[in-house]
């Protein structure tokens, strides 16, 4: 049996890297005052159709949906719509409209598996709900920048654009339709359909033959009203003041219908052609579209898999696969000491010291060899003499030192001190 196509088993030696990314993100969220929220892994299908738009690739091609009787649910393909749904369902817009959330966990999309893209994948994201402030746009982009810095990522850039508000989009829609009309026969079938239903989605087409004409397409920035352009420039000025590596990129549109004003992607060129590791922007109107009041919102989502790939390429030490075993090992010399070894092991665990012992009836030599492979720092050896005399042989493998200690209440303190000691250079 194999795991389903497009999914992966996360084996123990790979989890420290994932924990590193999540922990760095969590620490950054705390410093910015964002609180964690956890939503179900599946929602009513209508939620995503309503929020993402039926012309988005996610809704039209990639959703994992289940129909049982009158119930139609979809495993969440993204995190924004569920967070907004929870915000409205629990009346948070009435108790305190401005809320800052972060989330992390698995998402699901039925797409062709390839390097860096799976059908079950992990995202980390934020949603700042209840404000139209352009300063909040700047904070959210700064937050993404600081999160990646906390993870230890290097060589990335934040690509920013503005797609304006509803009035800007109405004007620009006419401009785009005039540009694409004579080119329709050169475009893919999806683009020909989008021309009628959502012409902006043509700018996000990934088909090579379509991307060529997209490069020469009119740009949002050239057709924004003065107020929208001033808003964008204000956000950029704040980010530049905080030394965020910004690139103004008119090609950034984002794939979902709910975006307005500032949109951005974080890209790491070390990944090659598929270099996006984060995307987001402002989505004024989504809260109202989902039945709530007219409140602004802005957020982003980080792709955990491409982030891990980028950190691996950059040889970040936290990303190297490694075994993560207990630092202390109690080694019984013979079968008669195994119960005493387990008892000692548990005494150390009760004192908060990670500890393990032998359950494979290995010889003492084999136990030392196994402990060395596992990265054990301290070996406690129990033989018949040690059990009878209430003593234990201690070998600090990382220090190259041997000790003999009493099996008493002070043993845990001595072991903890050995674990905290590093070997000094000769």
N, C-alpha and C positions, 0 to 999 in steps of 0.2 A: 504494500500500500504506500502511496505517496500523498503528501499534503496537496490540497487543491491547487490547480494551476494559477499562478499569480499570487501565491501566498508563500510565506517562509516561516520555518521554525526558528525561534530565537533561542539558541542554545546558551547554556550558562556562561561560557567564555565570551560571548558577544554582548551580554547584558551590561557590563560595566560601561561600555561606550555609550549605550543608550541612556543609562543612568546619568552619565556625565552631561549629556546634552540637556536632559530634562532638569537636572539639578541646577545647572547654570541659568537656564531659562527661569526657573522658579525663583532663584535668588534675585534676578533682575526684576521680575514682576513685583516682588516684595518692596524693592527700593522705590518703585514708581507708584505704589499704592493700588495695584491691581489684585483682585481677589479671584480665587479659583472657582469655576463653575463646572459641573459635570452633568451632561444631558444624556438621554438614552442613546443607544447605538442605532436605533431605528426610529423613524418618525412616519407620520402619515405622508404618503406620496405627494399629496396635494401641496404640502408645505414647500417642497423643493420646486415643483412646477410653478408655484405662485411667486417664489422669491427669485429663482434663477432665470426664469423665462424659458418657454418651451422651445426656443431656438438655440439655447446653449447646448454645447456638445454633451455636457453632463446629463441633461434631461433627455435629449433626443437619442443618445447612443449609449450612455455609460452607467445608468442607474441599476443597482441591484434591488429589484422590487419583488414583493411577495403578495399574491392575491389569495386570500382565504375567505370565501363567502363574500360578505360586503366589506371586508377589511382589506385595504391596500396599503401596505407599508413599504418603506424603502430604507435600506441600511444607509446611514448618513454619508453622503459624498463630500460634505464640507461642514464647517462648524458654525458659520454665521447665522443661518436661518434657525437652527435649533436654539441658539443662545437668545436671539430676538424673540422667538416663540416663548421661551421660559420667562424672559423679562416681562412680556405682556401677560402671560397666563397667571403669574404670581403678583400682578398689579404693582410691579416695582416702579413703573412709570408714574404711579400715583403716590407711592410712599416717599420715594426720592428719585426723581427722574434721571439724574446724572449718575451713572454706574460704570465702573471699570472692571471688566472681567478678563480672566485668561483661562484657557482650557488646553488639554492635551489628551491624545488618545487615538485609537484607530479610526480610519475612514475607509470607504469602499467605493470603488469604481470599476465597472466592467469594461476594461480596455485591454488592448494587446500588451501583455507583459514584455518589458524590455529593461535594459540596465537603468536602474534608478526609478523605475515605475512599476508598481505592483497593483494587484486588485485589492489587496488589503494593505494599507500603508498608514504611517503615523504622521500626525500634524500637531504642531503647537501653534496657538493663536491667541489673539486678543481682540476684544470688542469693547470700545468706549462708546456708550450709548447715552443720548440725551443732550448733546451739545452740537452747535453749528460752528464753534470757534475754529478759525484757521490755526490758532496756536495748538489746539488739540491734534490737528493734522501733523504738525511739526513734532509734537511729543510722541505720537505713535511711530513715526518714522525713526525718531531718535531712539525709541525703545527697541525697535528691531535691530538697529545698529549696535546698541549696547548689549543686547542679548547675544549677538554673534561674537562680539568682542569678548564677552564673558566665557563663551564656549572655546575661545582660543582660535577662532577662524581668522584667516588673513586673506588679503588680495581679493576683496569683494567690493562692489560698487552698488550704489542705490540709484536706479534709473527711475526718474520721475516725469510725469506728464500731468496735464489737466484736461479733462473732458467736459468741463463746464457744468452748468445746471440745465434744467429742462428747456429753458429758452435758448441757450446756446446749442443744445442738441437738436432742437427743431430747425434752427438755421443751418447747422452743419449737415443735417440729414439731407437737405436739398442740395447742398454743395457736393456731397458724396455721391448722391444718385446721378447728378449730372456728369460726374467724372466716370463712374462705373458703367453707365448705360451703354456707351459704345464698345466697352470691353467685355461685356457679358459672355460672348461666345468663347472667349479665351479662359473663362473662369470655370472652376469645378462645379459639379451639380449642387453641392451644398451652398456655394456662393450664389448661384442663380436663384436658389430658393430664398436665401437670406436677403437678397436684393429687395424682394417684395415685403418680407416680414420684419427684418431688422438689419438694415444696411450696415450698421456699425460692426456687426459680427464679421463682415467681410474683411475688415482690417486685422482680425485675429486669426485668419485662416492659415493653417500650417502646410498646405499643399505648395510645393516649390513653384509650380507654374503661376500660382496666385500671388505668392510673396513678391515676385518680380514687379508686378504692377502696383502692389501695395507700397513699395518704396517710393514711387513717384506720386502717390495719392496726396490730396490736400491734407493739411495738418490741423488738428483741433486748435493748437496754440495761435494759429494765424486767423482764427475766426471767433475767438472768445470776445465777449463784451468787455469793456474796460474794467468793470467791477470784478469779473471772474478772473481776468488776467492779474489784477492787483492782488487778489486773494492768493493766487498761486505764487506770485513773486514774494509776498510776505512770508509764506511758509518756507520758501527756499532760503530767504535771508536768515531766518532763525536757524535753519539746519546748517547753513554755512558757518554761522557764528559758533556752532558746537562742533565744527570740524567733521561733520558727517560727509563721507565721500560721495557727493551728489553728481549725477550726470543728467541733464535735461534731455529726455529721449521722447520725441514725438511719436515713436512707434509703440509706446506702451498704451494699451487700451484696456486690457483685462477682459476675461471671457464672460463675466456674468452681467446681467442686465441692470443690477441694482447700483452699480458704481456711478458716482458723480464727482465733479471737481478733481481733487488730487488722487491720482492712481500711481502706484509704484511697484517695482520689482527689485529684489536684491539678487544680484548675479555674481557668480564666481567663475571667472574664465578658466580656472584650473579643471573644470568639469567638461570642457569642450563645447560642442554645439548646444547641448541641453544644459545651460548654465544657470537657470533660474532656481533659487533655493527658497525664495519667499515672495509673496505677492499680496497686495492689499490696496486699500484706499478708502476714500469717503463714500458713504452710501446713504446720503440724505434721501428720505422718501420711503425706504424699506419698512421702517416701523409703521408708518401710516398705511402703506400698502398691505401690511399684515393685520390691519384693524386697530392700530394704536393711534396716538396723537401725532402731530407733525413735529417730530424730533429728529435732530441730526445724529449721525453715527459714523464711526470710522474704525477700521481694524486691519488686521493682516493675518496670514497663516504661513507658517514655516514648514517646508517639506523636510521631515526628519531624515529620510533616506538620502536625498542628495546632500544634505548637510553633513551626514556621517561620511559619505563618499569624499566630499571635499576635504574634511579633516583628515581622512585616511591618506589622501593624495599628498596633503601637506605634512604628513608624518607627525601628527599631534600625538604625544605619548599616551593620552587617555584613550585613544581609539584603537590601539594595538590589541588584538584578541589575546586574552589571557585567562588562565584559570584563577579562580577566586576562592581558595580554600582557607580553612582556619589557620591562624598564625601559630598555634600551639598544638602539638601532637603528643599524646601519652602512649608510649610504646611498651607493652607487656613483653617480657622476655619469653614467657611460656604460657601455656593454657591456664595454669593455676593462678596467674596474675591478671587474667582478663577482667574478672569482675571488679577487682580493686582498681584497675585502670579506668574502667567505665565510671566507677564511683568518684575517682579523682577528677576525671574529665568533667563530670557534672558539677562538682564543687567549684571548678574554675569558671564554668559557664554561668553558674549562679552569681559569680562576682563580675560578670560582664566581659569575660575573656573568651573570645572565639576559640573553641577547642574541639579536637576530634581524637578518635582512637582507632585501633585496628579491629575490623570485623571479618577479615579474610584469612585468619590463622597464618599470617605471614611470619617468616623468621625475622629476628631483630635486624639483620642485615638488609633484608628486603624492605622492612619498614623504613629504615633510614634512606634507602634509595628512592622509595616512593615519596617520602616527605621532601626530599631535595627537589624532585620534579615538581611538586606542588607549591614550592616556595614557602614551606614551613620555616619559621624563624627559631622556634624553641622546641626541643625534644625533651620530654620527661620520661626517663627509663625506669620501669618497675620490674625488679626481679624478686626472688624469694627473700633475699637478705634485706632489701629495701622495705618490703612489706612488713617483715618481722621487726625491723629496727625503727620504723616510722620515718624513713629517709627516702629521698628520691634523687637519682642522678639527673642533672640538668645539663644539656648541651645547647648552648646558644649558637646555632648554625651560622647565623649572619655575622657573628662576632668572632667565631673560632674559639670560643671559651667553654670550659667545663666547670661545673659547680656541683656541690652536694648540699641539698637543702632539706630542712625538716618538713615533714608532712603536718604542718600546723596552720593556724589562722593567718600567719604572715606570708605563706607561700604565694598567694595571689599577688600580694604587693611586690614581692621579689620578681615574679614573672612579668608583671606589668612594667617594672623598671627595665628589665632586660629587653622587652619589646620596644621600649621607647629609646633605647641606646643605639646609636649608630657607630659603625666602625670608623675609627680615626686613621688617617693616613700615617704610614710609618715615617 
